[in-house]
Amino acid sequence: MTAQFTPAGTRTAEDLGTIHLIGVGGVGMSGLARLFLTRGIPVSGSELREWPSLAGLRALGGTIHMSHEATNLDGVDTVVYSSAIPQDHLEMVEARRRGLRVLHRSEALAAAMTGRRAVAVAGTHGKTTTTSMVTMVLQQAGVDPSFVIGGEISEVGSGAHHGTGEYFVVEADESDRSFLIYRPYVSIITNVEADHLNTYGDYATLEAAFVEFARLTDPDGFIITCADDPGGRRLAETLRAEGRQVHTYGEAADADLRLTEIVSSARGVRYLAAIDGRSLGEFRLPVPGRHMGLNSASAVLAAYLLDLPLPAAEAALAVFPGVRRRFERKGVADGVLVYDEYAYHPTSMTLALQTLREVAGEGRVIVVFQPYRLYRTRDSQAEIAEALAIADELVLLEVFGPGELRQPGEGSAALIEAVALPADRKVFVDSWEEAPVEVVRRARPGDVVVTMGAPPISLMGDELLSGLLARAGSAPTATVDPVATAPAVGGPVPGGATAGGDGAALGGTAAPDGAAPTAG
């Protein structure tokens, strides 16, 4: 049964009193905690592992308990949980026993947005990247937005910020229906595809939820969606028939903001943009992928409709460093380039692997894939298998599905049989430790390796690099990445930005054990 959430109304973050967050180390929860702390609100949190975000929260005055205990709630007014926290969690049970206010993360976030013009980004995939792009465009325009993103922006060292401006940029997560809490001034919907059917039951119900989300947009605001996406196009038609303000972007001839002459290579992507036939000029990003260009177009369109200077959008996108776990370059070892990519939905997997083909050039693409959730892997097995077949080699781990019970015939053993690659070019490994061994055995100089899928796989990149360095017989020293040091498509990138790298990403961390990462 799907939980029911309540909009904040006039309640503000300050009305919540002293706040305690269960699982505070998670990407979304730590960002929310940081936002509260920078607003001067007392915050505590509980965790079981020392995640990188916790040091920053302590530095801001947060109290972090490295255990889950009833006494953690002493002096607390409001307890915040995410959908990954079960209702019988001991701190949840204790909070209800004490009569404390208990809020889902999205309800607490909605309170933080009270009094601001919310820019909410929804969609089956591309949310985190698009939210990050919109945030950087608004920052470059000088309006100092508040934001909470499922990753850390390197320029401010965080995925959350309490700004002085009127706008508040946020990801709107459809996975548990919590995006229906928000009351946006601007709604951006990147795409509408089948996913999270464990929540919705069928695609029609999911699509109806996106329509409902869009209808929550302020009548004085507007809705942005993609004309190239069938779901987005249907949504636009439905809402326009109701007299709502809907604006579209894409390569489609009837898109309000139309992209043409898109060029993507290992060095980045560029395109020409025009609105209602009037040229807006060329836009460039130092990250590859046509889908990256498409995501950025929504940020350009938002800036245009908000009457923000388009040169600010152009400048922000020209130095957009990417999002950690979204096409993140981990490094190079023994001539092998290693990436990490969050994609687990068939469409986003296909887009990522097609872009990796551009990066690899004459080299091969080797995928280390960990599927995310048994129901998705089962229901989309044919589509996932088709995406994986784009690779030259596949190393497949078991499905990551905390709390799920695997039935006979389900899981990765069935998936690998469906992937149309020769038997010697695909392998199912029973343990985490076997995967790096297989990569070291298979990868050759000039190849591109990508860890892809569920949250834990993001931790494997460093192990792959270490294994490849050991194979080369060298110590772990810095390596030169010719792609990272190359200029963006069409010329140098303002500010010297590169197309990724550990030090120049909108970053985040893997979700703690059992925690659900922010979708996108």
C-alpha positions as CSV (number, residue, x, y, z in Angstrom):
1,M,0.0,0.0,0.0
2,T,1.4,3.4,-1.0
3,A,1.9,5.9,1.9
4,Q,-0.1,9.0,1.9
5,F,1.8,12.3,2.2
6,T,0.5,15.8,3.1
7,P,1.5,19.1,1.5
8,A,3.1,21.6,3.9
9,G,0.5,24.3,3.4
10,T,1.8,27.3,5.4
11,R,4.1,25.3,7.6
12,T,7.7,26.3,7.3
13,A,11.0,24.5,8.2
14,E,11.3,26.6,11.3
15,D,7.9,25.4,12.5
16,L,9.4,21.9,12.7
17,G,11.5,22.7,15.8
18,T,14.4,20.4,16.5
19,I,14.6,17.8,13.7
20,H,16.0,14.3,13.7
21,L,16.6,12.4,10.4
22,I,16.8,8.6,10.3
23,G,19.5,7.5,7.9
24,V,21.0,10.9,7.7
25,G,24.0,9.8,5.6
26,G,21.9,9.1,2.5
27,V,22.3,11.4,-0.4
28,G,18.8,13.0,-0.2
29,M,18.7,13.0,3.6
30,S,22.1,14.6,4.1
31,G,21.2,17.4,1.7
32,L,18.0,18.1,3.6
33,A,19.9,18.1,6.9
34,R,22.5,20.5,5.5
35,L,19.7,22.9,4.3
36,F,18.1,22.9,7.8
37,L,21.4,23.5,9.5
38,T,22.3,26.4,7.3
39,R,18.9,27.9,8.2
40,G,19.8,27.7,11.9
41,I,17.5,24.8,12.7
42,P,18.8,22.3,15.3
43,V,19.4,18.9,13.6
44,S,20.3,15.5,14.7
45,G,20.5,12.2,12.7
46,S,21.2,8.6,13.1
47,E,23.4,6.3,10.9
48,L,25.2,3.0,11.0
49,R,28.1,3.8,8.7
50,E,30.5,6.8,8.5
51,W,29.4,8.3,5.2
52,P,31.4,11.2,3.7
53,S,28.6,13.6,4.1
54,L,28.5,13.3,7.9
55,A,31.7,15.3,8.5
56,G,30.2,18.3,6.8
57,L,27.0,18.0,8.9
58,R,29.0,17.9,12.1
59,A,30.9,20.9,11.0
60,L,27.6,22.8,10.6
61,G,26.6,21.8,14.2
62,G,24.6,18.7,13.5
63,T,24.5,15.9,16.1
64,I,25.2,12.5,14.5
65,H,24.4,9.3,16.4
66,M,26.2,6.3,15.0
67,S,23.5,3.9,16.1
68,H,19.7,3.7,16.0
69,E,18.4,4.2,19.6
70,A,15.3,5.4,21.2
71,T,17.3,7.9,23.2
72,N,18.3,9.6,20.0
73,L,14.9,11.2,20.0
74,D,15.4,13.0,23.4
75,G,14.7,16.7,22.8
76,V,13.4,16.2,19.3
77,D,10.2,17.7,17.9
78,T,10.1,16.3,14.4
79,V,11.3,13.0,13.0
80,V,12.0,12.7,9.3
81,Y,12.3,9.4,7.4
82,S,12.7,8.3,3.8
83,S,10.8,5.6,1.9
84,A,13.8,3.3,2.6
85,I,13.0,3.3,6.3
86,P,10.4,0.7,7.4
87,Q,7.5,1.7,9.6
88,D,8.6,-0.7,12.3
89,H,12.1,0.9,12.6
90,L,12.7,1.3,16.3
91,E,13.1,5.1,16.0
92,M,9.9,5.3,14.0
93,V,8.1,3.3,16.6
94,E,9.5,5.4,19.4
95,A,8.6,8.7,17.7
96,R,5.0,7.6,17.4
97,R,5.0,6.4,21.0
98,R,6.1,9.8,22.2
99,G,3.6,11.6,19.9
100,L,6.3,13.4,17.9
101,R,5.6,14.9,14.5
102,V,6.7,12.3,11.9
103,L,7.3,13.4,8.4
104,H,8.4,11.8,5.1
105,R,11.5,13.5,3.7
106,S,9.3,15.1,0.9
107,E,7.0,16.6,3.5
108,A,9.9,18.1,5.4
109,L,11.3,19.4,2.1
110,A,7.9,20.9,1.2
111,A,8.0,22.8,4.4
112,A,11.4,24.2,3.6
113,M,10.1,25.4,0.2
114,T,7.2,27.4,1.8
115,G,7.3,31.0,0.7
116,R,9.6,30.3,-2.3
117,R,8.9,29.8,-6.0
118,A,9.6,26.1,-6.4
119,V,11.1,24.7,-9.6
120,A,10.4,21.0,-9.5
121,V,12.0,18.6,-11.9
122,A,10.3,15.2,-12.5
123,G,10.7,12.4,-15.0
124,T,11.5,8.8,-15.3
125,H,15.2,9.5,-15.9
126,G,17.4,12.6,-16.1
127,K,16.1,14.3,-13.0
128,T,19.3,14.7,-11.1
129,T,21.2,16.0,-14.2
130,T,18.5,18.3,-15.2
131,T,18.0,19.7,-11.7
132,S,21.7,20.3,-11.5
133,M,21.7,22.1,-14.8
134,V,18.7,24.3,-13.8
135,T,20.4,25.2,-10.5
136,M,23.7,26.2,-12.2
137,V,21.8,28.3,-14.7
138,L,20.0,30.2,-12.0
139,Q,23.2,30.6,-10.0
140,Q,25.0,32.0,-13.0
141,A,22.1,34.4,-13.5
142,G,22.7,35.7,-10.0
143,V,19.4,34.8,-8.4
144,D,21.0,32.6,-5.7
145,P,18.4,29.8,-5.6
146,S,17.9,27.4,-2.7
147,F,18.2,23.8,-3.9
148,V,18.2,20.2,-2.8
149,I,19.7,17.8,-5.3
150,G,20.6,14.1,-5.1
151,G,24.3,14.8,-5.4
152,E,26.8,17.4,-4.5
153,I,27.6,20.5,-6.6
154,S,31.4,20.9,-6.5
155,E,31.3,24.7,-6.6
156,V,29.6,24.8,-3.2
157,G,30.6,21.3,-1.9
158,S,27.1,20.2,-1.3
159,G,23.9,19.0,-2.9
160,A,21.9,21.5,-0.9
161,H,22.0,25.3,-0.3
162,H,19.9,27.9,1.4
163,G,19.8,30.8,-1.0
164,T,18.6,34.3,-0.6
165,G,16.7,34.3,-3.9
166,E,13.0,33.6,-4.5
167,Y,13.5,30.3,-6.3
168,F,13.9,26.8,-4.8
169,V,15.1,24.0,-7.2
170,V,14.2,20.4,-6.2
171,E,14.0,17.0,-7.7
172,A,10.5,15.6,-7.6
173,D,10.5,11.8,-7.1
174,E,7.7,9.8,-8.6
175,S,8.8,6.4,-7.2
176,D,6.6,6.6,-4.1
177,R,4.1,9.3,-5.3
178,S,5.8,11.9,-3.0
179,F,6.2,14.3,-5.9
180,L,2.4,15.0,-5.5
181,I,3.2,16.9,-2.2
182,Y,4.9,19.8,-4.0
183,R,3.2,22.9,-5.3
184,P,5.6,24.1,-8.0
185,Y,5.8,27.5,-9.7
186,V,7.7,25.7,-12.6
187,S,7.3,22.0,-13.3
188,I,9.8,20.3,-15.6
189,I,9.0,16.8,-16.8
190,T,11.9,15.2,-18.7
191,N,10.1,12.1,-19.8
192,V,7.3,9.6,-18.8
193,E,8.2,6.0,-19.2
194,A,7.2,2.7,-17.4
195,D,9.0,2.4,-14.1
196,H,8.1,1.9,-10.4
197,L,5.1,-0.2,-11.4
198,N,5.4,-1.9,-8.0
199,T,3.9,1.4,-6.8
200,Y,1.5,2.2,-9.7
201,G,0.5,-1.2,-10.9
202,D,0.4,-0.2,-14.6
203,Y,1.7,2.5,-17.0
204,A,-1.7,4.2,-17.3
205,T,-1.8,4.9,-13.5
206,L,1.8,6.1,-13.6
207,E,1.1,8.5,-16.5
208,A,-2.0,9.8,-14.7
209,A,0.2,10.6,-11.7
210,F,2.5,12.7,-13.8
211,V,-0.5,14.6,-15.2
212,E,-1.7,15.1,-11.6
213,F,1.8,16.4,-10.7
214,A,1.7,18.9,-13.5
215,R,-1.8,20.1,-12.6
216,L,-0.4,21.1,-9.2
217,T,1.7,23.8,-10.9
218,D,0.8,27.4,-9.9
219,P,-1.6,28.9,-12.5
220,D,0.8,31.9,-12.7
221,G,3.7,29.6,-13.5
222,F,4.3,27.1,-16.3
223,I,5.0,23.5,-17.2
224,I,8.0,22.3,-19.4
225,T,8.1,18.9,-21.0
226,C,9.9,17.1,-23.9
227,A,8.3,17.1,-27.3
228,D,10.5,14.1,-28.3
229,D,9.2,11.8,-25.6
230,P,5.9,10.1,-26.3
231,G,4.8,10.3,-22.7
232,G,5.8,14.0,-22.5
233,R,3.9,14.8,-25.7
234,R,0.7,13.2,-24.5
235,L,1.0,15.0,-21.2
236,A,1.5,18.3,-23.1
237,E,-1.6,17.7,-25.2
238,T,-3.7,16.8,-22.2
239,L,-2.7,19.9,-20.2
240,R,-3.0,22.3,-23.1
241,A,-6.5,21.1,-23.7
242,E,-7.2,22.2,-20.1
243,G,-5.9,25.6,-20.9
244,R,-2.6,25.2,-18.9
245,Q,0.6,26.9,-19.8
246,V,2.8,24.2,-21.3
247,H,6.1,24.7,-23.2
248,T,8.1,22.0,-24.9
249,Y,11.6,21.4,-26.0
250,G,13.3,18.9,-28.3
251,E,14.3,18.1,-31.9
252,A,10.6,17.7,-32.9
253,A,9.6,20.2,-35.5
254,D,6.8,21.5,-33.4
255,A,8.8,21.9,-30.2
256,D,8.6,25.4,-28.7
257,L,12.4,25.4,-28.1
258,R,13.8,23.4,-31.0
259,L,17.3,21.9,-31.1
260,T,19.1,21.4,-34.4
261,E,22.6,20.4,-35.5
262,I,23.3,18.4,-32.4
263,V,26.9,17.1,-32.4
264,S,28.1,14.8,-29.7
265,S,31.6,13.2,-29.3
266,A,33.9,12.2,-26.5
267,R,34.7,15.9,-26.0
268,G,31.2,17.0,-25.3
269,V,27.9,18.0,-27.0
270,R,26.8,21.2,-28.8
271,Y,23.6,22.3,-30.5
272,L,21.7,25.2,-32.0
273,A,18.6,26.4,-30.2
274,A,15.6,28.4,-31.5
275,I,12.3,29.4,-29.9
276,D,9.3,30.0,-32.1
277,G,11.7,30.2,-35.0
278,R,14.0,32.8,-33.4
279,S,17.6,31.7,-33.0
280,L,19.0,31.7,-29.4
281,G,22.5,30.7,-30.6
282,E,24.7,27.8,-29.9
283,F,25.0,26.0,-26.5
284,R,27.8,23.7,-25.5
285,L,28.4,21.2,-22.7
286,P,31.8,19.6,-21.9
287,V,30.0,16.2,-21.2
288,P,29.1,13.9,-24.1
289,G,25.7,12.5,-25.1
290,R,22.8,13.8,-27.1
291,H,20.5,13.2,-24.1
292,M,22.7,15.6,-22.1
293,G,22.0,18.2,-24.7
294,L,18.3,17.5,-24.5
295,N,18.3,17.8,-20.7
296,S,20.1,21.1,-20.9
297,A,17.5,22.5,-23.3
298,S,14.9,22.3,-20.5
299,A,17.2,24.6,-18.4
300,V,17.6,27.0,-21.3
301,L,13.8,27.1,-21.8
302,A,13.2,27.7,-18.1
303,A,15.7,30.5,-18.1
304,Y,14.0,32.1,-21.1
305,L,10.5,31.8,-19.6
306,L,11.7,33.3,-16.3
307,D,13.2,36.2,-18.2
308,L,16.7,35.4,-17.1
309,P,19.7,36.4,-19.3
310,L,20.4,33.6,-21.8
311,P,24.2,34.4,-21.8
312,A,24.1,33.2,-18.2
313,A,22.5,29.9,-19.3
314,E,25.1,29.5,-22.1
315,A,28.0,30.2,-19.6
316,A,26.7,27.8,-17.0
317,L,26.2,24.9,-19.4
318,A,29.6,25.5,-21.0
319,V,31.2,24.5,-17.7
320,F,28.7,22.0,-16.5
321,P,30.9,19.3,-15.0
322,G,28.4,16.4,-14.9
323,V,26.8,14.6,-12.0
324,R,28.5,12.0,-9.9
325,R,27.2,8.5,-10.8
326,R,25.8,10.1,-14.0
327,F,28.4,9.3,-16.6
328,E,31.2,10.0,-14.1
329,R,34.7,9.4,-15.2
330,K,36.6,7.5,-12.4
331,G,40.0,7.5,-14.1
332,V,42.4,5.7,-16.4
333,A,44.7,2.8,-15.6
334,D,46.8,0.7,-18.0
335,G,45.2,2.5,-20.9
336,V,41.7,1.6,-19.8
337,L,39.2,4.4,-19.1
338,V,36.7,3.6,-16.3
339,Y,33.3,5.3,-15.9
340,D,30.5,4.9,-13.4
341,E,26.8,5.3,-14.5
342,Y,23.7,5.1,-12.4
343,A,21.5,3.9,-15.3
344,Y,19.3,0.9,-14.6
345,H,16.2,1.7,-16.7
346,P,16.5,0.3,-20.2
347,T,16.2,3.8,-21.9
348,S,18.8,5.5,-19.8
349,M,21.1,2.4,-20.1
350,T,20.8,2.6,-23.9
351,L,21.5,6.3,-24.0
352,A,24.5,5.9,-21.7
353,L,26.0,2.9,-23.7
354,Q,25.5,4.7,-27.0
355,T,27.4,7.7,-25.6
356,L,30.2,5.4,-24.3
357,R,30.5,4.1,-27.8
358,E,31.4,7.6,-28.8
359,V,33.9,7.9,-26.0
360,A,35.5,4.5,-26.8
361,G,36.1,5.2,-30.5
362,E,38.0,2.2,-31.8
363,G,38.1,0.7,-28.4
364,R,35.6,-1.8,-26.9
365,V,32.9,-1.1,-24.3
366,I,32.9,-3.4,-21.2
367,V,29.9,-3.2,-18.9
368,V,29.9,-4.3,-15.3
369,F,26.1,-4.3,-14.5
370,Q,24.2,-4.7,-11.3
371,P,20.5,-4.7,-11.9
372,Y,18.3,-2.7,-9.5
373,R,15.2,-4.4,-8.1
374,L,13.8,-7.9,-9.0
375,Y,10.5,-6.7,-10.2
376,R,12.1,-4.2,-12.7
377,T,14.6,-6.8,-13.9
378,R,11.8,-9.4,-14.4
379,D,9.3,-7.1,-16.0
380,S,11.8,-5.3,-18.3
381,Q,14.2,-8.2,-18.9
382,A,13.9,-8.1,-22.7
383,E,14.5,-4.3,-22.8
384,I,17.4,-4.5,-20.4
385,A,19.0,-7.3,-22.3
386,E,18.7,-5.4,-25.5
387,A,20.5,-2.4,-24.0
388,L,23.3,-4.5,-22.6
389,A,23.8,-6.1,-26.0
390,I,25.2,-2.7,-27.1
391,A,28.3,-3.5,-25.1
392,D,31.2,-5.6,-26.4
393,E,31.6,-7.5,-23.1
394,L,29.3,-7.9,-20.1
395,V,30.1,-8.8,-16.5
396,L,26.8,-9.3,-14.7
397,L,26.3,-9.3,-10.9
398,E,23.2,-10.5,-9.0
399,V,20.2,-8.1,-8.7
400,F,20.4,-5.6,-5.9
401,G,16.9,-5.8,-4.3
402,P,17.0,-5.3,-0.5
403,G,13.9,-6.7,1.1
404,E,12.8,-8.6,-2.0
405,L,12.4,-12.4,-2.2
406,R,13.8,-14.0,-5.4
407,Q,11.6,-16.6,-7.0
408,P,13.0,-19.5,-9.0
409,G,14.0,-18.4,-12.5
410,E,14.3,-14.7,-11.5
411,G,17.4,-12.6,-11.2
412,S,20.6,-12.2,-13.2
413,A,21.0,-15.9,-14.1
414,A,17.9,-15.5,-16.3
415,L,18.9,-12.0,-17.5
416,I,22.3,-13.1,-18.8
417,E,20.7,-15.8,-21.0
418,A,18.6,-13.1,-22.6
419,V,21.6,-10.8,-23.6
420,A,22.4,-11.4,-27.3
421,L,26.2,-11.6,-26.9
422,P,28.4,-14.6,-27.6
423,A,28.9,-16.8,-24.5
424,D,32.6,-15.9,-24.3
425,R,31.8,-12.2,-24.2
426,K,29.4,-12.3,-21.2
427,V,29.7,-13.8,-17.7
428,F,27.6,-13.9,-14.6
429,V,29.7,-13.6,-11.4
430,D,28.4,-15.0,-8.1
431,S,30.4,-12.6,-5.9
432,W,31.5,-9.0,-5.8
433,E,35.2,-10.0,-5.7
434,E,35.0,-11.9,-9.0
435,A,33.9,-8.8,-11.0
436,P,37.2,-6.9,-10.9
437,V,39.1,-10.1,-11.7
438,E,37.0,-10.5,-14.9
439,V,37.5,-6.9,-15.9
440,V,41.2,-7.2,-15.5
441,R,41.2,-10.4,-17.5
442,R,39.1,-8.9,-20.3
443,A,40.0,-5.2,-20.7
444,R,42.7,-4.1,-23.2
445,P,44.3,-0.7,-23.6
446,G,41.9,1.6,-25.4
447,D,38.8,0.0,-23.9
448,V,36.2,1.8,-21.9
449,V,34.8,0.0,-18.8
450,V,31.6,1.2,-17.0
451,T,30.2,0.2,-13.7
452,M,26.4,0.6,-14.2
453,G,23.2,0.1,-12.2
454,A,22.2,-0.2,-8.6
455,P,23.8,2.0,-5.9
456,P,26.5,-0.5,-4.5
457,I,28.2,-0.8,-7.9
458,S,29.4,2.8,-7.6
459,L,31.9,1.5,-5.0
460,M,33.6,-0.8,-7.5
461,G,35.3,1.8,-9.8
462,D,38.3,2.3,-7.5
463,E,38.8,-1.5,-7.2
464,L,38.8,-1.8,-11.0
465,L,41.4,1.0,-11.3
466,S,43.6,-0.6,-8.6
467,G,43.4,-4.0,-10.4
468,L,44.3,-2.5,-13.7
469,L,47.2,-0.6,-12.2
470,A,48.4,-3.8,-10.6
471,R,48.2,-5.6,-13.9
472,A,50.4,-2.9,-15.4
473,G,52.9,-3.4,-12.6
474,S,52.8,0.2,-11.6
475,A,52.1,2.0,-8.3
476,P,48.8,3.9,-8.0
477,T,50.0,7.2,-9.5
478,A,48.1,9.9,-11.3
479,T,47.3,9.2,-14.9
480,V,46.6,11.5,-17.8
481,D,43.2,11.2,-19.3
482,P,43.3,12.5,-22.9
483,V,39.6,12.9,-23.0
484,A,39.4,14.9,-19.8
485,T,42.2,17.3,-21.0
486,A,40.7,17.8,-24.4
487,P,38.7,20.9,-25.3
488,A,34.9,20.7,-25.7
489,V,33.4,20.3,-29.1
490,G,34.1,23.3,-31.2
491,G,36.7,24.9,-29.0
492,P,38.0,25.4,-25.5
493,V,35.6,25.4,-22.5
494,P,35.3,28.7,-20.6
495,G,36.8,28.4,-17.2
496,G,39.0,25.4,-18.1
497,A,36.3,22.8,-17.3
498,T,36.8,19.2,-18.4
499,A,34.3,16.6,-19.4
500,G,34.2,15.0,-16.0
501,G,36.7,13.6,-13.5
502,D,36.5,13.0,-9.8
503,G,37.4,16.6,-8.8
504,A,35.0,18.4,-11.1
505,A,31.6,16.8,-10.7
506,L,28.2,17.5,-9.3
507,G,28.9,14.7,-6.8
508,G,27.3,12.5,-4.2
509,T,27.8,9.3,-2.5
510,A,26.3,5.9,-2.8
511,A,23.2,5.4,-0.7
512,P,23.8,3.7,2.7
513,D,22.9,0.1,3.1
514,G,19.2,-0.4,2.4
515,A,18.6,3.3,1.5
516,A,16.9,4.3,-1.6
517,P,19.0,6.8,-3.7
518,T,17.4,9.8,-5.3
519,A,16.0,8.8,-8.7
520,G,17.3,10.4,-11.8
